[in-house]
Amino acid sequence: MFGITLTVAACLRAGTRADVAWVVEADGLPITDWSEAVVFTPGGGRIGSMAGGALDEKLADLAGRWSAGRLIDIEINDLDALIAGLPSAGSARCFLVPAAALPEALWDLAASRQSICVVCRLEDAEAVEISLYTAETIGGAGPVAEQLFATGASGSIVQENAVVSVFRAVPQLVVIGSTPVADALIELAALVGWQTRVLTDAASATGVIATLSPLDKVVVTAHDLELAGAALMAALESEVGYIGALGAHRMQETRGDWLAYRGVTDLSRIHGPAGFDIGAESPAEIAVSILAEAIAANIADRARAVE
């Protein structure tokens, strides 16, 4: 849901129809991220993908047909699975709904990557009411929604007269520079379910970092001063939750001078040298120390927010 937010918001502002779909049940299909959604626009436009794209074309043929959301059952045969690169055939139940029929506040919440719950009341598989809940209001959604929200993961439950879907953003780890530590960070972050990417040029780094949220993390491993400096400046100007900078104290000072020359003097958000001091020496050990520090920083931020 979070990856289509900007597209849907733009369509709504322009008065262009957009239809949104997500999987609520699956049998035999590899749904690894239950927060994934697809948006379809007139003329065949499509942003996002689900189940390796196996569901997208079938949903595209149905998008735009109805004025209200509804449950759609889709079968993926052996040929469909082969084309999509899936290991086997399967089936899925999806919820397909015009974006305009969803609560307007959903897109602002998704843009800030907040956890949300959507409850769709049904009559004969068609939505008659769609309600939106957040962490602050989930208590009013009923016990099923509360329990699903409390799992801390994205997912859906299909009831006789309702579909309850929870969308939780997956943390993003952006690593600046291609180094052995970067490789280890990417490998370890995948184990905890984070989305990861390595960036090696300043233009891409600053553009990506600008879109990050408090849930996300940036770790600078690059020795190149221009790349590292540009990434750190972008991170400090963003809302990213953790900023780590690898390197000895002299390198940290050099980067600090680079930033100061450009008017950036408050470096209090930068963890540098990045990582807990556990005596790490190998790239894998350093990566473990950095991930532990990033997780701890996120927990501390949540605790301060509660206070």
Residue pairs with C-beta under 8 A, 6 or more apart in sequence:
1 20
1 22
1 35
1 36
1 37
1 110
1 116
1 167
2 35
2 110
2 113
2 167
2 169
3 36
3 37
3 47
3 48
4 20
4 37
4 38
4 39
4 47
4 48
5 107
5 110
5 111
6 111
7 18
7 39
7 41
7 47
8 18
8 20
8 39
8 99
8 107
9 107
9 111
10 16
11 17
11 18
11 39
11 41
11 99
12 18
12 99
12 100
12 104
12 107
16 41
16 42
17 41
17 42
17 64
17 98
17 99
17 100
18 39
18 40
18 41
18 98
18 99
18 100
19 39
19 40
19 41
19 63
19 64
19 96
19 97
19 98
19 99
20 37
20 38
20 39
20 40
20 96
20 97
20 98
20 99
20 102
21 37
21 38
21 39
21 40
21 50
21 55
21 59
21 63
21 72
21 94
21 95
21 96
21 97
22 34
22 36
22 37
22 38
22 50
22 94
22 95
22 156
22 165
23 29
23 31
23 34
23 36
23 50
23 51
23 55
23 92
23 93
23 94
23 156
24 71
24 93
24 94
24 95
24 156
24 157
24 158
24 163
24 165
25 92
25 93
25 156
25 158
26 51
26 90
26 91
26 92
26 93
27 90
27 91
27 92
28 76
28 88
28 89
28 90
28 91
29 51
29 54
29 55
29 76
29 86
29 90
29 91
29 92
30 51
30 52
30 86
30 87
31 50
31 51
31 92
33 154
33 170
34 153
34 154
34 155
34 156
35 154
35 167
35 168
35 169
35 170
36 48
36 49
36 50
37 48
37 50
38 46
38 47
38 48
38 49
38 50
38 55
38 56
38 59
39 46
39 47
39 48
39 99
40 46
40 59
40 60
40 63
40 64
41 47
42 64
44 60
46 56
46 60
49 56
50 56
50 92
50 94
51 76
51 84
51 86
51 92
52 84
52 85
52 86
53 84
54 76
54 80
54 81
54 83
54 84
54 86
55 74
55 76
55 92
55 94
58 74
59 72
59 74
59 94
59 96
62 72
62 96
63 96
66 96
66 98
66 126
67 98
67 101
68 97
68 98
68 101
68 126
68 127
68 128
69 95
69 96
69 97
69 98
69 101
69 102
69 120
69 126
69 127
69 130
70 95
70 96
70 97
70 125
70 126
70 127
71 93
71 94
71 95
71 122
71 125
71 158
71 163
72 93
72 94
72 95
72 96
73 91
73 92
73 93
74 91
74 92
74 93
74 94
75 89
75 91
76 84
76 86
76 89
76 90
76 91
76 92
77 89
78 88
78 89
80 86
80 89
81 87
81 88
81 89
81 90
93 158
95 120
95 127
95 156
95 163
95 165
97 120
97 127
97 130
101 127
101 130
102 118
102 130
102 132
103 118
103 130
103 131
103 132
105 132
106 116
106 118
106 132
109 116
109 132
109 134
110 116
110 167
112 213
113 169
113 213
113 214
113 215
113 216
114 134
114 135
114 169
115 134
115 135
115 149
115 166
115 167
115 168
115 169
116 132
116 133
116 134
116 166
116 167
117 132
117 133
117 134
117 138
117 141
117 145
117 148
117 149
117 164
117 165
117 166
117 167
118 130
118 131
118 132
118 133
118 164
118 165
118 167
119 130
119 131
119 132
119 133
119 141
119 142
119 145
119 162
119 163
119 164
119 165
120 127
120 129
120 130
120 162
120 163
120 164
120 165
121 127
121 128
121 129
121 130
121 131
121 161
121 162
122 128
122 161
122 162
122 163
123 161
131 141
133 140
133 141
133 145
133 149
135 149
138 145
138 146
138 149
139 146
141 149
141 164
144 157
144 159
144 164
145 164
145 166
148 155
148 156
148 157
148 164
148 166
149 166
151 166
152 168
153 166
153 168
154 166
154 167
154 168
155 165
155 166
156 163
156 164
156 165
156 166
157 163
157 164
169 213
169 215
170 193
170 194
170 195
171 193
171 194
171 195
171 215
171 216
171 217
171 298
172 194
172 195
172 196
172 197
172 212
172 215
172 216
172 217
173 185
173 186
173 189
173 194
173 195
173 196
173 197
173 216
173 217
173 218
173 219
173 294
174 196
174 197
174 199
174 205
174 208
174 209
174 212
174 216
174 217
174 218
174 219
175 182
175 185
175 186
175 196
175 197
175 198
175 199
175 218
175 219
175 221
176 198
176 199
176 200
176 205
176 218
176 219
176 220
176 221
176 222
176 227
176 228
176 231
177 198
177 200
177 220
177 221
177 222
177 223
177 224
177 227
177 228
178 198
178 200
179 221
179 222
179 223
179 246
179 283
180 283
181 221
181 246
181 283
181 286
181 287
181 290
182 198
182 219
182 221
183 283
184 283
184 284
184 286
184 287
185 196
185 219
185 221
185 287
185 290
185 291
186 196
186 198
187 287
188 284
188 287
188 288
188 291
189 196
189 291
190 196
192 291
192 295
194 217
197 208
199 205
199 208
199 231
200 222
200 227
201 227
202 226
202 227
202 230
202 231
205 227
205 230
205 231
205 234
206 230
206 231
206 233
206 234
209 218
209 231
209 234
209 235
209 238
209 240
210 234
210 237
210 238
211 238
212 218
212 235
212 238
212 239
212 240
213 239
213 240
213 241
214 239
214 240
214 241
214 301
215 241
215 298
216 240
216 241
216 242
217 240
217 241
217 242
217 243
217 244
217 294
217 298
218 231
218 235
218 240
218 242
218 243
218 244
219 242
219 243
219 244
219 245
219 246
219 274
219 290
219 294
220 228
220 231
220 232
220 235
220 243
220 244
220 245
220 246
220 274
221 246
222 228
222 231
223 247
223 251
225 254
225 255
225 258
228 245
228 255
229 255
229 258
229 259
229 262
232 243
232 245
232 255
232 259
232 270
233 259
233 262
233 264
235 243
235 269
235 270
236 243
236 259
236 264
236 266
236 267
236 269
236 270
241 297
241 298
241 301
242 271
242 293
242 294
242 297
242 298
243 269
243 270
243 271
244 270
244 271
244 272
244 274
244 275
244 290
244 293
244 294
245 252
245 255
245 270
245 271
245 272
245 273
245 274
246 272
246 273
246 274
246 275
246 286
246 290
247 255
247 272
247 273
248 273
249 273
252 272
252 273
255 272
256 267
259 265
259 267
271 293
271 297
274 289
274 290
274 293
275 286
275 289
275 290
275 292
275 293
276 289
276 292
276 293
276 296
277 289
278 285
278 288
278 289
280 286
280 288
280 289
